[in-house]
């Protein structure tokens, strides 16, 4: 490694860029890995150098495997499978093996995982609904391994490029659909409070009600965690109370299935007695009885977008955007109808 | 590589074993990789040599990655996720990365996949509900990469060690449960005819009916493919015909969900008008309305067993058994009841 600027006109390494720009290699690494936590002037200066001279990723060891690592907080249900299918499609195109890890429900990986990734030196890492602590992502960057987040959670490294769905608009469309049917007593069961996607769904839903002059009744808001059983329990609570809602928006399909169970337990028919809207459009929504009205997020496309970002970053390219947001769409099926009175 | 027997008392390589036994290295490779297509006397001779002297796997390149490859015919639904969770648990123990590939619904991988596996040299390959052509598995064995099958399909290499559930007994227990409730007009929707597990479920179910003196009416047998929509269409056909069955056994949970849809479409209540038994015990069975009676197969345990077999084979150990079969268990929930008349 030669920290001095190269005399030739060839593309520059991180060390050469750092020397020319008078900044640390860590700063250059952040810029070339698509992170946002670099002062705009410094970033501009480095990007100008890259434009003028080109950027050459440090040579990888000859035996480095053609792999991309995907880290899930939990391998449960079709959410993970759909994302994985999108990653696979891009990986196949580029002849990359897809290494899948899961954190058993935790949101931050342990020491072993980081060590193992550094040892196998994949092209890059996709972290789904989980995050790396800043120290952990810095270790990956130190080995020139880029990181892309899908549906990031609360605290971890947020300067990494990320992919998500248009969650706010999805929440808005759910609210507008129920309002258009004539519902006014509408309950919501939210996702985990520390998950950006869940907060965006709630915010969009709430704004939809506000904009229609029918603000969310705080008595009809329940905080969930995306588990089916939670959806059931919170819905039982909502449906047993005085002034029962005529419609429920659940922030994922799993909790909406839980609402189906609560309704069945109380002898309420969907949609005659209760309208239900989910979020995700997993197979369980299409195949519930009755088929569920839900907000579709394009999970396979999200996985594919993240994989393409990894491939681009690993090739030394710049990302056209730091945050990719793919559109959601309301899918109207048979779990929603006008309220009875 | 030295094909002559080693002078020392240390463990023998494949080449040394072949020279001592007077057979080809391919034959020794088959024995140490747990395959069954070797004459018993030859196998005995080689195993005796290994017992006496020990076996030393050929040295891998220093940079070989700590990986296990898992090949799925299709990444859809929770079946794949459950298997993968079991593999993950064992992989984590051994600090192995799990590389996941899928064949997009085909049952035999293409040329690229085999080349990519050979290039990344994993510890071993687990092939789930899919198979390798003999030429393909031979290429893996030539690089000392063992292969273990989970739920093998029809034609491909069947001499590899395999893992499955007690499918026959599962089918039998489904039949006995419905008979004990008093059902006599019982229909069955089978899985794909080229899949061993599906055939075993049907055979066990049929034997259960035969043993009770109530043989399966050929008019009540339908051949499915494990898809939800197929289960629905075949059930509509069964339930619209004269002499409608009072119970249906579907060979997987997905098709049983399809039966739920057919019943709903025809205004039949489960279990009052129709009993339904599935097979798998995926989350969709527990969370269907009403919760489904089904035969549980321990998918995570099956994945873990396959991963342990790969680890053992890669370490040069012998497998205690070539075929591991894990027990199934009937889980009685709310989709089955006595027939009404």
Interface residues (C-beta under 8 A of the other chain):
Chain A: X61 X63 X65 X66 X67 X69 X75 X76 X77 X78 X80 X81 X84 X85 X88 X92 X95 X97 X98 X99 X100 X101 X102 X112 X116 X119 X120 X228 X257 X258 X260 X261 X264 X283 X284 X287 X288 X289 X290
Chain B: X61 X63 X65 X66 X67 X69 X75 X76 X77 X78 X80 X81 X84 X85 X88 X92 X95 X97 X98 X99 X100 X101 X102 X112 X116 X119 X120 X228 X257 X258 X260 X261 X264 X283 X284 X287 X288 X289 X290
